[in-house]
Amino acid sequence: MAEIKKEHQLIVSVSPHIKSEETTSRIMWSVTASLLPATIMGAYFFGPRAIFTVAISIIAAVLSEYIFQKALNRKIAVSDGSAVLTGLLLGMNLPPSVPFYIPIIGSFVAIIITKQLFGGLGFNVFNPALIGRAFLLISFPKLMTIWKEPTAAFVHLDAKTTATPLGILKEEGVAKLMEVFGDKINLYTQLFVGHRAGSIGETSAIALLIGAAFLLYRGYISWHIPASFLGTAAVIAWIFGGLSGKGGALFAGDPIVHLLSGGMLLGAFFMATDYVTCPSVKKGQILFGIGCGFLTMLIRLKGGYPEGVMFAILIINCFSPLIDRGFKTRVFGAIKETKAKEIKK
């Protein structure tokens, strides 16, 4: 039999057969671009130190991936943008005042331990940036919980240490939060714009929503996880959020404060939607988002930390394979085994 030339061979692969111009590299760089508004706002409020922290995080992530791949004689893939995105997300999740070695250690853990040792892009079980941040929070709890008051630091270089809105709400209650911000309108405005203490990239809700709208428009993410995540968190905050302090009551919580505070928007749109660590089936994504929203509010209202987004996403990441298996799509043309036996009879 004559040997068939390679260009004449018919290659049959598993369905579905979808042709798309989108590549991993294009998606990664697009998500990175969508985070730039929030990064710029963080730099505006916290100054050059915030830019330095994010830049160090990105450089450390790229170098970690390059050195690891070079040492193991693997294909160098830093140009795909995944390491840059991981470094950016980690930097956005850090306080602006951390020492330079904090983002370096966090990027090493995120890239080498969480991503490369599991097989590289597409094989990691957990979101790399969140694992990096979790490691830093456990290892350097004091440095990771020192928050600076935003003062448009390009003009005022000295910033006072303060608490985040979630920290004030958890430790001193809503009355103290109103005392700090004056009234609810001002509170909502400051949370929406970003003039409050917190991590570099999580403070400005409007900047995060602009980036999220871009990803939704381009189809890089769908509504399933963000909507179920935020919706669940809002309902729980409304029902149980008003129980803290004297005279607390059910259905008296403020869901807007919880949605706009902390890492809720950053987590719901940019981290819980990670292609690798979230379910691929739409119904499964809704369950995934509900789980993230529930655990986030459970930690915020009853846990020791004022914020629960990071832990919630990492815990639910563990269940992604089971969720996908439970909501797996029916194979086209397949029939149940019992039906097949009945047909044979």
Sequence and secondary structure as in RCSB ss.txt:
>XXXX:A:sequence
MAEIKKEHQLIVSVSPHIKSEETTSRIMWSVTASLLPATIMGAYFFGPRAIFTVAISIIAAVLSEYIFQKALNRK
IAVSDGSAVLTGLLLGMNLPPSVPFYIPIIGSFVAIIITKQLFGGLGFNVFNPALIGRAFLLISFPKLMTIWKEP
TAAFVHLDAKTTATPLGILKEEGVAKLMEVFGDKINLYTQLFVGHRAGSIGETSAIALLIGAAFLLYRGYISWHI
PASFLGTAAVIAWIFGGLSGKGGALFAGDPIVHLLSGGMLLGAFFMATDYVTCPSVKKGQILFGIGCGFLTMLIR
LKGGYPEGVMFAILIINCFSPLIDRGFKTRVFGAIKETKAKEIKK
>XXXX:A:secstr
     GGG      S     S  HHHHHHHHHHHTHHHHHHHHHHH HHHHHHHHHHHHHHHHHHHHHHHHTT  
  GGGSHHHHHHHHHHHTS TT  THHHHHHHHIIIIIIIGGGTSTTT SS HHHHHHHHHHHH TTGGG EE  
 TTTT     EE  HHHHHHHH HHHHHHHHSSHHHHHHHHHHT SSS TTTS HHHHHHHHHHHHHHTSS SHH
HHHHHHHHHHHHHHHTT SSTT  TT   HHHHHHSTTHHHIIIIITT TTTS SSHHHHHHHHHHHHHHHHHHH
HHSSSS  HHHHHHHHHTTHHHHHHHT    TT   HHHHHHHH 
